[in-house]
Amino acid sequence: MAQPEFPYPRRRLLRWVLQHLSRLAFALLTDFRVFGRENLPQKGPLLVVGNHFSFSDPVAFVRVLPWPIEFIGGFEMPNAPDAVKFIPKLWGYYPVFRGAYSRYALRAAEAVLAQDGVVGVFPEAGNWATVLRPARPGAAFLAAQTGAPILPIGLAGLEDIFPLRPGRRAPVTVRIGRPFGPFRVQGRGRARRHQLEKVGHRIMEHIAELIPPEKRGHYSDDPAVRAAAQGTEVYPWDESPEGM
């Protein structure tokens, strides 16, 4: 059913141009490899999730996914160079004020999924580290609220693209996992939060399977890797929410 406030898809021509530019950019700057295309479903609704180590992670989603995709993402982009901060705004996304409740972005994502659309979200809610961290509540909430299947994607190497070096093409690997879910949660209060945490952990476990072992951080089977990741789970916006 169409949603007048949150139409899907939108900005078709502009996004078609940007998608083709992303293909050109990755061809020029990287040795780009994709595995698991056979796991792509025919259509939505679909919640696409991935690890978030680089500001360019959403561009990789745009590059490999065949459907129109909407993103929910941070209002601020503290780790992206100023020269590229206009690109997400040009594509168009629904901003989340990290550290605060972003009702508008969640409503938008629910509306897109209700139209059998595709929503991209990075459950860690920021790229302040280069190892896997626990999920913030947003992705699990959307999964449970909408019942949409979840498509996990593992990204490796995007954080090595910049700074650019003459004659060097960074190896970038995208691994697409099998869709899983749906999830439902019940109850209220603490019981509901506990169930959402479990959903969040399931999401991150699926992503962990798709990235190099040394990058799995809190979800590694290696105690040394988990120990080295301690501290990365601290959320930078807990004390200073965006937009406040």
Secondary structure, 3 states (H helix, E strand, C coil): CCCCCCCCCCCHHHHHHHHHHHHHHHHHHEEEEEECHHHCCCCCCEEEEECCCCCCHHHHHHHHCCCCCEEEEECCCCCCCHHHCHHHHHHCCEEECCCCCCHHHHHHHHHHHHCCCEEEECCCCCCCCCCCCCCCHHHHHHHHHHCCCEEEEEEECHHHCCCCCCCCCEEEEEEECCCECCCCCCCCHHHHHHHHHHHHHHHHHHHHCCCCHHHCHHHCCCHHHHHHCCCCCCCCCCCCCCCC
